[in-house]
Amino acid sequence: MSRPRSIADRAGPAIVALALASLQATAADGGKGCADCHPRQAAAFERSAMARAAVTPAFTAERADAADPRRCLRCHAPGGGRGVACGDCHGSGPHPFPPLEQPAVCARCHDAPGENTVRSFLDSPAFAAGLRCSDCHAVADGGFNHHFRGARSGDLLRDAATLRAFLRSEGDRTLATVTIRHRAGHAMPGGTTGRAVWLRISGRDEGGRERLDRRWRFGWNRDREGRWHDRTLPPGRPVAIELPLPSAAGIRHLTIELTYRFRPGPLDTPDPDAVILDRMEIELP
């Protein structure tokens, strides 16, 4: 599989220079003075996940498992506060600040190690259709909203992914094929390495006893050497899983469930924010 082309490949050197400049330039007061003239924008941003990116329970758990926890703060709290500040995106140059180029300014953090959101967006149907990051993540009441909707806002995950399944026979065995499709404009899940989408297929016999429990994790997976590998669900094309059903198990009922998780760890690890994206029940003959 070819590597998705980078911002430099797709967006041009001028945009790359702006993204790098925004990484290096941080407003001296972290954006505290911005609210004096922009109270509505500052209030909206204060409610965003970005404003508290370094103190959420999910980030705290993920950072504790990081090889170099200090690197995490380069994006989650560049200025050393509880999250991202105005100057981390807008820079510290003379006011008024120029409009931010998308998706280059977003790539500063959302193409960091363990993040492929912008790279996958550049190879998505959404990018080909001319959409920008803010068209989904910063729109409210017909204008730009600094609240920045994400997966935690709830509405973006509503009907975000669907399951399809069919059964077929091959000799004396039955094969179940499950297809996952999602409508996000980038890979799913977006965000950092702790997030994951889990597919679980469980089967029960006529007496209700569990005879099958298979699970697949889509996200960033770490190997035994500590290296991370991209196993996210790509945008714009389905992912299919084929599972032979053991004939001796006497399975008569399948439950197929797709879950979006924010916290790192196995599927059974408690996550109060987890969202069931789709669920299917299938009766076998």
N, C-alpha and C positions, 0 to 999 in steps of 0.2 A: 504494500500500500504506500503510495507516495505521500510525503509530508506536506500538509497544507502550507500554502505559500504565506510568507510572513507579511507584516505591515509594510516592510520595505519593498517587497515584491509587488504588492497590490495597491498600496496607497500613495507611493511616491516619496521621494526624499524630503520634500518640504513638510509633509505631514509628520514624517518620522522625527524631523528636527523639532517640531512643536511638541510632540509627545515626550521627547527626551528633556526638552526645556521645562515642561511642566513637572517632570520628575525631580529636577534639580532645584526648582524655584518654589519656595514655600513662603507664604505671607508671614511677615515678622510677628504679627499677633495671632496667627492661626485662624484668622477670619473673625475675631471677636468684634472688630469695628465695623464689619460689613452690615450688621443688623441695624446700625444707625440710619442708613439710607435704604436698606433692603429688608425691612422687618418681615414682610410676608414670605420672601424666599428663605430667610434665615429660620423662621419658625417652622416652615415645611421641612427644611433640611434637618433640623433638630429632631424631628420625628422619624427620620429615615434610619434604616439599618446601617448605612454608611457612617452616620455620625457617632454610632456606638460600636463600630466594627471590631474594636479591640477588647470589648468587655462582655460580649454575648456568651452564654454558656457553651454553645456549639464551638465557637472559636477557642475558648479557654480549654476545652477538652482536646481539640485538635492540636493546639499549640503545645500542649503538654507531651504530645507524642511526636513532635517535630525533631528532626536531627539538629537543627540550629534554630531555636525559638526566636532569636533576635531578628532573623530574616523575615519572619512573618509580619513584624511591625513596620517594615518598610512600606507595606501597602495598607495594613490595617490601622496604623497610627503613625504616619510619617513625622508628625510634629511632636510625638510623645504624649498626646492626650488620650482620650477614651475612644477616638476614632478618627475619621477623615475630617479635615477642616477645609474651609472655602479655598484657602490659598494652595492646598495640595492639588487642586485641579486648575484653578484660575491663575496661579502663579503670583509673583510679587512685583510685577512690572508696574509701570505708570497706569493710573486709572484714567479713562475706563478701559477695562480689559477687553481684548478682542474676542469675538465669538470663538468658542472651542470647536476644533475640528473633530468630527466623529467619523470613524471609531478610534482614531489615533489616540486621543486623550484617554479613552477608556482602556486602551491596550496597555497603558502604563501598569495597571494592576490586574486587569482581567486577561492578560496573556503572560502573567508571571508563572514561575515554575509551579506545576500542579493546576494550572488554569489554562483552558484552551477556548474560552468563550469567544474572544474576538477572532481568533484564527478560524474557528469553525463557522462563525458568522460570515466571514469573507467567502466561504465556500457554500453558502446556504441559498435557497430560493429567496429568502427575505432580502439578502443583500443584492441579488440579481434583480429584484423588483424595485430597488432604489430606496428601501427602508433604512432608517438610521436607528441607533440604539435607543434614542429618546422617543421614537415613535411608539414603542411599547412600554418603556420603563419610566418615562417622565411626562406623560400626557394626562391632563385632568382639566375638565371644564374648558376644553378647546385651546389650552395653552400649555407652556412648559411648566412642570411642577417639580420643585426640588425635593419632593418627598422620595422620589426614585423607587417606584414599585419593583419589588423582587418576588422571589418565590414565596417568601413569608407573608406577603400581602394577601395571599389566598386566591384572589381572582385570577392571577396568572396561571395557577395550577388547575383551575376549574376546566375540565374537559381538555387538559393539555396533552394527554396521551390516551390511546385506546388499545385494547387487546382484541385480537381475532384468533380463533382457534378452529381447527378441524381435525378429524380422526380419519385414518385410513388403515386398511389391513394389508399386511405383507406376509403371506403364508400363514403361520399360526401365531403371529404377533400383531399387536396394534401399535401404531405410531401416532403420537399427538404432535401437531405442529402449531406453535403459538407465534403470532406475529405482533410486534410492538411498533406502533407509529406514534410520533409526537409532532406537535405543531409549533414548537419553540423555534425562534429564529437562529438558534445556535445549538451546540451540543447539549444534551441533557444527561445528568444535571449540570447546570452552570455552577459557578462558585468554586470553592476550594476542595482539597482532597478528601475532606471528611464527609462530604455529601455523597449520596448514592441513590440510585433507583434499583429496587430489588424486585425481581420476578420470583414468585413462589408458586410451585405446582404441587398440590397435595391430593392424594387419592384415598378413598375409603371403600371398604367392602360393604356387602349388604347389611351387616350388623353394625355399621358405623365405626368400625375399627380402622385406624389409620394404617395404610399399607404403603404409602409413598409420600416422600417429602423431599422435593428437590428445589434448590435455590440458586439464583444467578444474580451477581452483583454487577451493576453498570456504574462506572465512575472511574476514579483513579485508583489503581491497585499497586501495592508495593510488594516487590519480590523479596526473597530472602537476603539479598545483598543490600536492601534498603533503597533500591531504585524504583521510581514511580513510572507506571505505564498507563497510557490513556485507554480506558475501556468504556468511555462514555457512549451514549446513544447518539449517532450522527444526525444532523438536521436534514430533512428532505427525503430521507429514504428509510424503509422499514428494516427492522432486524428480526430475523426468524430463529426460533429455537425448536429443535426437533428432539422429542423424547420417546424412546421405546417404553411401552408400559409392560411390566412383567406379567406374563400370562398366568403364572402360578399364584399371583397375589389376589386374584379375584376382585379386582377393582371395578366398582360399579358407579362411582361418583367422583368427579374431578372438581376441585376448586382452584381457580387461577387468579392470582392477585398481583397487582403492580403497585408498589409503594415508594413514595419519595421520602427520603430520610435526610435530616439536617445534621444529626450528630454522628460521629464516627463510631465504628463498632459493628458487630453482627446484627442481623435483622432482629433478633430477640432483645437487643440492648434497648432499654427504655428511651423513648424519644417522644416527649409530649407534643412536639410540633409535626410529627410524621403525618403524611397525607396519603390516603389510598387514591391512586389515580384512576384505577379501573379494576373491575372484578367480574369474573365469569363463573357460572356453575354449569357443569355438563354431566348429563346422565349417560352412562354407557349401557349398551344393550346386554 
